[in-house]
C-alpha cells in the first residue's frame, strides 16, 4: 500500500506507476469483457449475478453493489419486464419482494457469463502468468466484498 503522502497518480519519467497502470488496465479490460455480451448491459449482469449469488431483496442489491436505490429499482423493473427475474411476495412484509432469476433469466445470464469468462480467458492468455492473473482477479473480488462489508459495519455502528 502506498504511504498517505504519495500520490498514486505520480508518474516517473518513464510513465505511470504500476498501480496506475493496473487501474487503467482494469478499466480497459472491464470494457472488453462487457462487450462480450450483446444481450444485457454490464449493470444488468451485476444485478443478475448478485441475485444468483443469493441476494433476494432490491435494498440489499443496492447495498452490495453500492448503487443508489433508484438505479437498482430501474434495473430490477427492466429485468422483470423482460421476463429475466421474478418478484415474489415476502411473508410479513407487504412492501418487500423477493427476487429470483426465471428460467429465461438463468439461460441469458449463464450464456452472458460464459461469453464474458471466455473473453477474460483470452485476455489472460496474453499475460505472463495467466493462472496467476485469474487468481489475483478472483482475490480482488473477495477484497471488494470485504471492503463493502467493513464499510457497512462501520456505517451501522
N, C-alpha and C positions, 0 to 999 in steps of 0.2 A: 504494500500500500504506500502511496506517496505521502511524504510529510505535508502537513497542512499549508506550509509556506510555498510549496512547489505547485505551480500551475500545471495541470495535466495537459494543457494545450501547448506548453512550452516546447519549442522545437529546437533541435540542434541545427547547425548549419547544413547538416546532411538531410534533414527532414523531420517529420513529426516523430514523437516518441512512440514506442511500441504500444503504449496504452491508447494513444490517439489512433494509431493505425488499426488497432483491434476494434475500436468504436466504429471507425469508418468501414471496416470490413464487415462487421456485424450488420450495419445499416444496409450496405450493398447486398450482402448475402440474403438478408430477410426479403428484399425486393425480388431477388431471383427465385427464391423458394416460393414466395407468394404468387408469382406469375405461373407457377406450375399448375394452378387450378383455374379453370375458367368457369367453374360452377358457382363458387362462393367468393366473397371478399375475405380478406385476412381477418377482419373484425368478426365476420360470420364464423369463420373457423375457430377463432379464440373462444367464442361463446359456446359453440358445439363441443369443443374439446373440454371445456370446463364442465359442461353438463355431463358429458361422457365420463368425466373424472369423479362424478358424484355430487357436484353442487346442484341442488334442485330448485333453489329459490333465486329470483332475479336480484333481490337485495344482496344476497351472498355472492352472486356473479359480479355485481358491481364492486364489492369489496375485494374479491380475489383478483379481478382483472384491473382494479384501480381505474375504473371508468365511471363517469357520472351516471346516476340512475336514469336520466332522460335518454342518454345514448344506449344504455342497456335495454331500456323499455322499447325503444325504436327497433333495435336489432331483434329482440325477442318477438315483437309483433310481426316483423317481416318474416322471420323464420317460421313462425306459426302460420301465417297466411300462405306460405309456400308449402305447408304440409311437412316441414322437416322436424318440428318439435310439437309436442302436445302439452297442454296445460291441464293438470288435474287438480281438483279441489283439495285443500288441506283441511282435514278434520279439526275443528276447533278454532279455525282462523278464516273467517269469511272473506277477508281481503287478500289472502295469500293463495298462490297456486304453486303446485309442484311441477317442475319442467322435466321432460324426458324426450329423448330422440324417438321419432317414429321409425318405422322400418325404412321408409324412403330416406329419412334424415340420416339414419345409420349408413345406408348404402352410399349416399352422396359424401358423407363425412369420411368414411373409410377409403373411398376412391380418391378423394382430395388429399387425405393424409398420406396415402401411398404415393401419389404423384409428388407431393412435397418432400417426402422422405427420399424418394429416388433422386430428386434434384439436389438435395443436400449431399447425398452419397456421391453424386457426380462431382460436386464441388470439392468434397473432402478427398476424393481420389487424386486431386491435383495438389494436395498438400504434402508436406514432407512425411507426416505421420498420420494417415487418415483415421486409424482407430483411436489414436490419442486425441485427435481433434473432436471426433464424435463424443468420446467420453468426457472431454472438457466441456462441450456444449451441454451435455446431459447434466453435468455437475453444476453448470451455470444455472440451469433451471431449478435445481434444488436450492441454490443460493438465493435465487429470486423469491422462491416460496418462503424461505426462512426470513428474508428481509421484510416481506409483506406481513408475515405473522408477528415479527418483532414490532413493527410499526403499529399494527392493530392492537397488540397488547399494551404498548406504551400509550396509545390514544385512549384506551379504555381504563387505564389506571387512575 
